[in-house]
Amino acid sequence: MYSLYSQNQDRAIEFFEKFDKEAIKEAIVKHLKQDKTDTIEYCKEFPKDSVKRFYGNQIVDFYEVNPKNDKVSKCILIGEKTFYKSIE
């Protein structure tokens, strides 16, 4: 199972039973167009046979609105720097 978690709302905002790249992308863009200050955590569950499944979900990526060009983007953190890769 995959989910999108809103840091501003402090809750999961969308769930996906299976990986569907386009549906996940649409949900991220839709939410961040409505709340441009939010950060979305894209998460997936650990496999059922993994001990880590008792510790929550694995964060795959972060998404934000790039403040320089106002586009929904994947947020890449390297050291102290933040880079953005547009998904629109």
N, CA, C and O atoms as a Tinker XYZ file with bonds, in Angstrom:
   352  protein
     1  N      0.836000   -1.169000    0.000000    73     2
     2  CA     0.000000    0.000000    0.000000    64     1     3
     3  C      0.889000    1.243000    0.000000    63     2     4     5
     4  O      1.955000    1.260000    0.616000    81     3
     5  N      0.436000    2.272000   -0.695000    73     3     6
     6  CA     1.150000    3.541000   -0.794000    64     5     7
     7  C      0.263000    4.639000   -0.226000    63     6     8     9
     8  O     -0.963000    4.535000   -0.266000    81     7
     9  N      0.883000    5.695000    0.306000    73     7    10
    10  CA     0.095000    6.791000    0.859000    64     9    11
    11  C      0.807000    8.125000    0.678000    63    10    12    13
    12  O      2.022000    8.188000    0.489000    81    11
    13  N      0.015000    9.183000    0.740000    73    11    14
    14  CA     0.524000   10.553000    0.711000    64    13    15
    15  C      0.176000   11.177000    2.047000    63    14    16    17
    16  O     -0.968000   11.119000    2.496000    81    15
    17  N      1.172000   11.771000    2.674000    73    15    18
    18  CA     1.022000   12.328000    4.010000    64    17    19
    19  C      1.279000   13.835000    3.953000    63    18    20    21
    20  O      2.315000   14.276000    3.455000    81    19
    21  N      0.336000   14.615000    4.464000    73    19    22
    22  CA     0.469000   16.067000    4.502000    64    21    23
    23  C      1.128000   16.484000    5.809000    63    22    24    25
    24  O      0.642000   16.137000    6.885000    81    23
    25  N      2.229000   17.226000    5.725000    73    23    26
    26  CA     2.879000   17.703000    6.943000    64    25    27
    27  C      2.094000   18.845000    7.590000    63    26    28    29
    28  O      2.089000   18.962000    8.815000    81    27
    29  N      1.430000   19.690000    6.793000    73    27    30
    30  CA     0.630000   20.774000    7.365000    64    29    31
    31  C     -0.589000   20.252000    8.117000    63    30    32    33
    32  O     -0.928000   20.757000    9.187000    81    31
    33  N     -1.243000   19.242000    7.556000    73    31    34
    34  CA    -2.446000   18.685000    8.174000    64    33    35
    35  C     -2.123000   17.578000    9.169000    63    34    36    37
    36  O     -2.994000   17.149000    9.926000    81    35
    37  N     -0.888000   17.118000    9.172000    73    35    38
    38  CA    -0.422000   16.071000   10.080000    64    37    39
    39  C     -1.266000   14.803000    9.978000    63    38    40    41
    40  O     -1.645000   14.201000   10.983000    81    39
    41  N     -1.550000   14.413000    8.723000    73    39    42
    42  CA    -2.337000   13.199000    8.499000    64    41    43
    43  C     -2.154000   12.713000    7.066000    63    42    44    45
    44  O     -1.686000   13.444000    6.194000    81    43
    45  N     -2.538000   11.454000    6.850000    73    43    46
    46  CA    -2.523000   10.903000    5.495000    64    45    47
    47  C     -3.690000   11.498000    4.719000    63    46    48    49
    48  O     -4.800000   11.604000    5.242000    81    47
    49  N     -3.439000   11.889000    3.466000    73    47    50
    50  CA    -4.495000   12.512000    2.674000    64    49    51
    51  C     -4.971000   11.630000    1.525000    63    50    52    53
    52  O     -6.019000   11.898000    0.937000    81    51
    53  N     -4.215000   10.581000    1.197000    73    51    54
    54  CA    -4.583000    9.721000    0.073000    64    53    55
    55  C     -3.920000    8.357000    0.249000    63    54    56    57
    56  O     -2.785000    8.265000    0.716000    81    55
    57  N     -4.642000    7.295000   -0.133000    73    55    58
    58  CA    -4.121000    5.931000   -0.068000    64    57    59
    59  C     -4.258000    5.269000   -1.438000    63    58    60    61
    60  O     -5.207000    5.542000   -2.173000    81    59
    61  N     -3.309000    4.400000   -1.775000    73    59    62
    62  CA    -3.317000    3.664000   -3.036000    64    61    63
    63  C     -2.998000    2.206000   -2.735000    63    62    64    65
    64  O     -1.980000    1.904000   -2.112000    81    63
    65  N     -3.869000    1.300000   -3.178000    73    63    66
    66  CA    -3.675000   -0.127000   -2.938000    64    65    67
    67  C     -2.477000   -0.668000   -3.706000    63    66    68    69
    68  O     -1.747000   -1.527000   -3.211000    81    67
    69  N     -2.278000   -0.154000   -4.932000    73    67    70
    70  CA    -1.155000   -0.597000   -5.753000    64    69    71
    71  C     -0.473000    0.628000   -6.336000    63    70    72    73
    72  O     -1.034000    1.723000   -6.330000    81    71
    73  N      0.739000    0.440000   -6.839000    73    71    74
    74  CA     1.499000    1.544000   -7.420000    64    73    75
    75  C      0.856000    1.971000   -8.730000    63    74    76    77
    76  O      0.753000    1.179000   -9.667000    81    75
    77  N      0.424000    3.225000   -8.792000    73    75    78
    78  CA    -0.157000    3.819000  -10.001000    64    77    79
    79  C      0.467000    5.199000  -10.144000    63    78    80    81
    80  O      0.002000    6.171000   -9.549000    81    79
    81  N      1.520000    5.267000  -10.938000    73    79    82
    82  CA     2.323000    6.488000  -11.065000    64    81    83
    83  C      1.481000    7.712000  -11.391000    63    82    84    85
    84  O      1.648000    8.758000  -10.763000    81    83
    85  N      0.591000    7.602000  -12.351000    73    83    86
    86  CA    -0.214000    8.753000  -12.777000    64    85    87
    87  C     -1.202000    9.194000  -11.707000    63    86    88    89
    88  O     -1.372000   10.393000  -11.488000    81    87
    89  N     -1.852000    8.256000  -11.039000    73    87    90
    90  CA    -2.811000    8.610000   -9.983000    64    89    91
    91  C     -2.104000    9.275000   -8.808000    63    90    92    93
    92  O     -2.630000   10.226000   -8.230000    81    91
    93  N     -0.931000    8.792000   -8.452000    73    91    94
    94  CA    -0.155000    9.367000   -7.356000    64    93    95
    95  C      0.286000   10.775000   -7.724000    63    94    96    97
    96  O      0.175000   11.698000   -6.917000    81    95
    97  N      0.784000   10.937000   -8.936000    73    95    98
    98  CA     1.231000   12.251000   -9.406000    64    97    99
    99  C      0.072000   13.244000   -9.414000    63    98   100   101
   100  O      0.233000   14.381000   -8.970000    81    99
   101  N     -1.096000   12.831000   -9.915000    73    99   102
   102  CA    -2.279000   13.699000   -9.952000    64   101   103
   103  C     -2.684000   14.147000   -8.549000    63   102   104   105
   104  O     -3.012000   15.314000   -8.335000    81   103
   105  N     -2.662000   13.222000   -7.600000    73   103   106
   106  CA    -3.050000   13.551000   -6.225000    64   105   107
   107  C     -2.061000   14.541000   -5.600000    63   106   108   109
   108  O     -2.472000   15.454000   -4.883000    81   107
   109  N     -0.773000   14.367000   -5.864000    73   107   110
   110  CA     0.245000   15.284000   -5.335000    64   109   111
   111  C      0.048000   16.676000   -5.916000    63   110   112   113
   112  O      0.027000   17.660000   -5.176000    81   111
   113  N     -0.094000   16.765000   -7.224000    73   111   114
   114  CA    -0.260000   18.064000   -7.886000    64   113   115
   115  C     -1.535000   18.743000   -7.411000    63   114   116   117
   116  O     -1.522000   19.935000   -7.102000    81   115
   117  N     -2.634000   18.003000   -7.349000    73   115   118
   118  CA    -3.917000   18.573000   -6.910000    64   117   119
   119  C     -3.810000   19.160000   -5.508000    63   118   120   121
   120  O     -4.257000   20.280000   -5.262000    81   119
   121  N     -3.220000   18.405000   -4.596000    73   119   122
   122  CA    -3.124000   18.881000   -3.207000    64   121   123
   123  C     -2.209000   20.101000   -3.094000    63   122   124   125
   124  O     -2.549000   21.069000   -2.414000    81   123
   125  N     -1.063000   20.061000   -3.749000    73   123   126
   126  CA    -0.113000   21.177000   -3.619000    64   125   127
   127  C     -0.568000   22.419000   -4.376000    63   126   128   129
   128  O     -0.107000   23.519000   -4.070000    81   127
   129  N     -1.451000   22.277000   -5.347000    73   127   130
   130  CA    -2.037000   23.457000   -5.998000    64   129   131
   131  C     -3.002000   24.158000   -5.041000    63   130   132   133
   132  O     -3.170000   25.376000   -5.103000    81   131
   133  N     -3.638000   23.381000   -4.154000    73   131   134
   134  CA    -4.572000   23.941000   -3.180000    64   133   135
   135  C     -3.852000   24.501000   -1.965000    63   134   136   137
   136  O     -4.298000   25.500000   -1.400000    81   135
   137  N     -2.765000   23.893000   -1.550000    73   135   138
   138  CA    -2.010000   24.326000   -0.369000    64   137   139
   139  C     -0.528000   24.402000   -0.740000    63   138   140   141
   140  O      0.210000   23.429000   -0.583000    81   139
   141  N     -0.107000   25.551000   -1.227000    73   139   142
   142  CA     1.249000   25.720000   -1.747000    64   141   143
   143  C      2.331000   25.721000   -0.676000    63   142   144   145
   144  O      3.514000   25.649000   -1.009000    81   143
   145  N      1.964000   25.799000    0.595000    73   143   146
   146  CA     2.962000   25.816000    1.662000    64   145   147
   147  C      3.204000   24.429000    2.254000    63   146   148   149
   148  O      4.072000   24.265000    3.111000    81   147
   149  N      2.450000   23.442000    1.810000    73   147   150
   150  CA     2.528000   22.096000    2.375000    64   149   151
   151  C      3.715000   21.321000    1.806000    63   150   152   153
   152  O      4.238000   21.644000    0.739000    81   151
   153  N      4.119000   20.304000    2.537000    73   151   154
   154  CA     5.100000   19.324000    2.075000    64   153   155
   155  C      4.411000   17.967000    2.125000    63   154   156   157
   156  O      3.809000   17.603000    3.135000    81   155
   157  N      4.505000   17.226000    1.030000    73   155   158
   158  CA     3.889000   15.900000    0.930000    64   157   159
   159  C      4.972000   14.844000    1.082000    63   158   160   161
   160  O      6.020000   14.910000    0.441000    81   159
   161  N      4.703000   13.876000    1.935000    73   159   162
   162  CA     5.568000   12.708000    2.074000    64   161   163
   163  C      4.914000   11.573000    1.285000    63   162   164   165
   164  O      3.765000   11.215000    1.543000    81   163
   165  N      5.639000   11.016000    0.335000    73   163   166
   166  CA     5.166000    9.860000   -0.418000    64   165   167
   167  C      5.727000    8.631000    0.280000    63   166   168   169
   168  O      6.944000    8.458000    0.354000    81   167
   169  N      4.841000    7.772000    0.795000    73   167   170
   170  CA     5.259000    6.639000    1.630000    64   169   171
   171  C      4.739000    5.314000    1.082000    63   170   172   173
   172  O      3.756000    5.267000    0.342000    81   171
   173  N      5.424000    4.246000    1.464000    73   171   174
   174  CA     4.937000    2.902000    1.151000    64   173   175
   175  C      5.134000    2.020000    2.385000    63   174   176   177
   176  O      6.016000    2.249000    3.212000    81   175
   177  N      4.277000    1.006000    2.471000    73   175   178
   178  CA     4.375000    0.075000    3.587000    64   177   179
   179  C      5.563000   -0.858000    3.386000    63   178   180   181
   180  O      5.930000   -1.186000    2.258000    81   179
   181  N      6.149000   -1.273000    4.487000    73   179   182
   182  CA     7.201000   -2.289000    4.415000    64   181   183
   183  C      6.560000   -3.624000    4.059000    63   182   184   185
   184  O      5.378000   -3.822000    4.339000    81   183
   185  N      7.300000   -4.543000    3.450000    73   183   186
   186  CA     6.746000   -5.872000    3.134000    64   185   187
   187  C      6.242000   -6.576000    4.393000    63   186   188   189
   188  O      6.742000   -6.343000    5.493000    81   187
   189  N      5.255000   -7.429000    4.212000    73   187   190
   190  CA     4.628000   -8.141000    5.349000    64   189   191
   191  C      5.621000   -9.016000    6.107000    63   190   192   193
   192  O      5.433000   -9.256000    7.300000    81   191
   193  N      6.669000   -9.497000    5.448000    73   191   194
   194  CA     7.625000  -10.382000    6.102000    64   193   195
   195  C      8.791000   -9.624000    6.754000    63   194   196   197
   196  O      9.706000  -10.244000    7.295000    81   195
   197  N      8.758000   -8.303000    6.703000    73   195   198
   198  CA     9.832000   -7.492000    7.276000    64   197   199
   199  C      9.504000   -7.090000    8.715000    63   198   200   201
   200  O      8.366000   -6.744000    9.030000    81   199
   201  N     10.498000   -7.140000    9.566000    73   199   202
   202  CA    10.318000   -6.716000   10.959000    64   201   203
   203  C     10.025000   -5.209000   11.020000    63   202   204   205
   204  O      9.364000   -4.741000   11.947000    81   203
   205  N     10.514000   -4.459000   10.037000    73   203   206
   206  CA    10.321000   -3.017000   10.015000    64   205   207
   207  C      8.853000   -2.619000    9.871000    63   206   208   209
   208  O      8.500000   -1.472000   10.146000    81   207
   209  N      7.988000   -3.550000    9.444000    73   207   210
   210  CA     6.582000   -3.214000    9.234000    64   209   211
   211  C      5.911000   -2.753000   10.527000    63   210   212   213
   212  O      4.865000   -2.106000   10.480000    81   211
   213  N      6.493000   -3.075000   11.668000    73   211   214
   214  CA     5.938000   -2.661000   12.949000    64   213   215
   215  C      6.321000   -1.225000   13.314000    63   214   216   217
   216  O      5.832000   -0.683000   14.305000    81   215
   217  N      7.186000   -0.620000   12.522000    73   215   218
   218  CA     7.675000    0.723000   12.822000    64   217   219
   219  C      7.051000    1.806000   11.948000    63   218   220   221
   220  O      7.499000    2.952000   11.990000    81   219
   221  N      6.034000    1.480000   11.162000    73   219   222
   222  CA     5.383000    2.473000   10.323000    64   221   223
   223  C      5.684000    2.266000    8.858000    63   222   224   225
   224  O      5.873000    1.139000    8.402000    81   223
   225  N      5.727000    3.360000    8.128000    73   223   226
   226  CA     5.929000    3.317000    6.682000    64   225   227
   227  C      7.297000    3.852000    6.287000    63   226   228   229
   228  O      7.943000    4.577000    7.043000    81   227
   229  N      7.718000    3.485000    5.100000    73   227   230
   230  CA     8.982000    3.955000    4.547000    64   229   231
   231  C      8.698000    5.209000    3.711000    63   230   232   233
   232  O      7.849000    5.179000    2.821000    81   231
   233  N      9.404000    6.311000    3.995000    73   231   234
   234  CA     9.248000    7.529000    3.203000    64   233   235
   235  C     10.092000    7.373000    1.942000    63   234   236   237
   236  O     11.298000    7.137000    2.008000    81   235
   237  N      9.435000    7.509000    0.794000    73   235   238
   238  CA    10.106000    7.337000   -0.491000    64   237   239
   239  C     10.625000    8.686000   -0.991000    63   238   240   241
   240  O     11.795000    8.807000   -1.353000    81   239
   241  N      9.757000    9.698000   -1.010000    73   239   242
   242  CA    10.119000   11.020000   -1.524000    64   241   243
   243  C      9.327000   12.110000   -0.817000    63   242   244   245
   244  O      8.340000   11.851000   -0.129000    81   243
   245  N      9.800000   13.349000   -1.014000    73   243   246
   246  CA     9.100000   14.537000   -0.533000    64   245   247
   247  C      8.735000   15.393000   -1.742000    63   246   248   249
   248  O      9.469000   15.431000   -2.729000    81   247
   249  N      7.595000   16.079000   -1.655000    73   247   250
   250  CA     7.152000   16.969000   -2.737000    64   249   251
   251  C      6.715000   18.307000   -2.150000    63   250   252   253
   252  O      6.061000   18.351000   -1.109000    81   251
   253  N      7.081000   19.399000   -2.825000    73   251   254
   254  CA     6.730000   20.758000   -2.425000    64   253   255
   255  C      6.518000   21.591000   -3.682000    63   254   256   257
   256  O      6.792000   21.143000   -4.796000    81   255
   257  N      6.024000   22.811000   -3.483000    73   255   258
   258  CA     5.963000   23.771000   -4.577000    64   257   259
   259  C      7.286000   24.523000   -4.569000    63   258   260   261
   260  O      7.675000   25.099000   -3.552000    81   259
   261  N      7.979000   24.516000   -5.711000    73   259   262
   262  CA     9.257000   25.220000   -5.843000    64   261   263
   263  C      8.991000   26.721000   -5.706000    63   262   264   265
   264  O      8.235000   27.280000   -6.500000    81   263
   265  N      9.595000   27.384000   -4.718000    73   263   266
   266  CA     9.336000   28.814000   -4.518000    64   265   267
   267  C      9.866000   29.707000   -5.644000    63   266   268   269
   268  O      9.425000   30.847000   -5.784000    81   267
   269  N     10.795000   29.206000   -6.438000    73   267   270
   270  CA    11.375000   30.021000   -7.510000    64   269   271
   271  C     10.499000   30.078000   -8.762000    63   270   272   273
   272  O     10.437000   31.113000   -9.426000    81   271
   273  N      9.811000   28.955000   -9.092000    73   271   274
   274  CA     9.015000   28.949000  -10.318000    64   273   275
   275  C      7.561000   28.537000  -10.105000    63   274   276   277
   276  O      6.808000   28.424000  -11.071000    81   275
   277  N      7.155000   28.312000   -8.857000    73   275   278
   278  CA     5.769000   28.003000   -8.489000    64   277   279
   279  C      5.256000   26.709000   -9.129000    63   278   280   281
   280  O      4.067000   26.596000   -9.425000    81   279
   281  N      6.150000   25.727000   -9.345000    73   279   282
   282  CA     5.752000   24.436000   -9.905000    64   281   283
   283  C      5.864000   23.343000   -8.842000    63   282   284   285
   284  O      6.759000   23.367000   -7.997000    81   283
   285  N      4.949000   22.397000   -8.902000    73   283   286
   286  CA     4.996000   21.249000   -7.995000    64   285   287
   287  C      6.213000   20.417000   -8.359000    63   286   288   289
   288  O      6.404000   20.047000   -9.517000    81   287
   289  N      7.034000   20.126000   -7.354000    73   287   290
   290  CA     8.319000   19.488000   -7.623000    64   289   291
   291  C      8.687000   18.460000   -6.560000    63   290   292   293
   292  O      8.252000   18.532000   -5.411000    81   291
   293  N      9.509000   17.498000   -6.988000    73   291   294
   294  CA    10.123000   16.560000   -6.056000    64   293   295
   295  C     11.206000   17.333000   -5.321000    63   294   296   297
   296  O     11.967000   18.079000   -5.937000    81   295
   297  N     11.277000   17.161000   -4.030000    73   295   298
   298  CA    12.220000   17.883000   -3.186000    64   297   299
   299  C     13.405000   16.957000   -2.900000    63   298   300   301
   300  O     13.235000   15.873000   -2.342000    81   299
   301  N     14.595000   17.393000   -3.284000    73   299   302
   302  CA    15.799000   16.586000   -3.101000    64   301   303
   303  C     16.718000   17.309000   -2.128000    63   302   304   305
   304  O     17.157000   18.428000   -2.392000    81   303
   305  N     17.001000   16.673000   -1.017000    73   303   306
   306  CA    17.847000   17.270000    0.013000    64   305   307
   307  C     19.236000   16.656000   -0.043000    63   306   308   309
   308  O     19.398000   15.443000    0.093000    81   307
   309  N     20.244000   17.515000   -0.246000    73   307   310
   310  CA    21.637000   17.069000   -0.261000    64   309   311
   311  C     22.402000   17.982000    0.687000    63   310   312   313
   312  O     22.648000   19.153000    0.397000    81   311
   313  N     22.768000   17.409000    1.825000    73   311   314
   314  CA    23.443000   18.213000    2.837000    64   313   315
   315  C     22.532000   19.326000    3.328000    63   314   316   317
   316  O     21.414000   19.065000    3.774000    81   315
   317  N     22.996000   20.546000    3.250000    73   315   318
   318  CA    22.224000   21.710000    3.680000    64   317   319
   319  C     21.403000   22.323000    2.543000    63   318   320   321
   320  O     20.659000   23.279000    2.763000    81   319
   321  N     21.532000   21.781000    1.334000    73   319   322
   322  CA    20.876000   22.375000    0.162000    64   321   323
   323  C     19.615000   21.597000   -0.235000    63   322   324   325
   324  O     19.517000   20.385000   -0.044000    81   323
   325  N     18.663000   22.342000   -0.792000    73   323   326
   326  CA    17.431000   21.757000   -1.311000    64   325   327
   327  C     17.376000   22.005000   -2.808000    63   326   328   329
   328  O     17.545000   23.133000   -3.269000    81   327
   329  N     17.139000   20.940000   -3.561000    73   327   330
   330  CA    17.003000   21.024000   -5.007000    64   329   331
   331  C     15.589000   20.580000   -5.375000    63   330   332   333
   332  O     14.971000   19.802000   -4.648000    81   331
   333  N     15.081000   21.071000   -6.497000    73   331   334
   334  CA    13.734000   20.744000   -6.927000    64   333   335
   335  C     13.761000   20.184000   -8.345000    63   334   336   337
   336  O     14.492000   20.670000   -9.207000    81   335
   337  N     12.941000   19.139000   -8.570000    73   335   338
   338  CA    12.766000   18.561000   -9.903000    64   337   339
   339  C     11.276000   18.581000  -10.205000    63   338   340   341
   340  O     10.496000   17.875000   -9.566000    81   339
   341  N     10.884000   19.390000  -11.180000    73   339   342
   342  CA     9.467000   19.575000  -11.504000    64   341   343
   343  C      8.818000   18.262000  -11.926000    63   342   344   345
   344  O      9.427000   17.467000  -12.642000    81   343
   345  N      7.582000   18.034000  -11.483000    73   343   346
   346  CA     6.817000   16.860000  -11.912000    64   345   347
   347  C      5.634000   17.266000  -12.782000    63   346   348   349
   348  O      4.874000   16.410000  -13.235000    81   347
   349  N      5.471000   18.566000  -13.018000    73   347   350
   350  CA     4.360000   19.040000  -13.846000    64   349   351
   351  C      4.730000   19.003000  -15.308000    63   350   352
   352  O      3.918000   19.366000  -16.159000    81   351
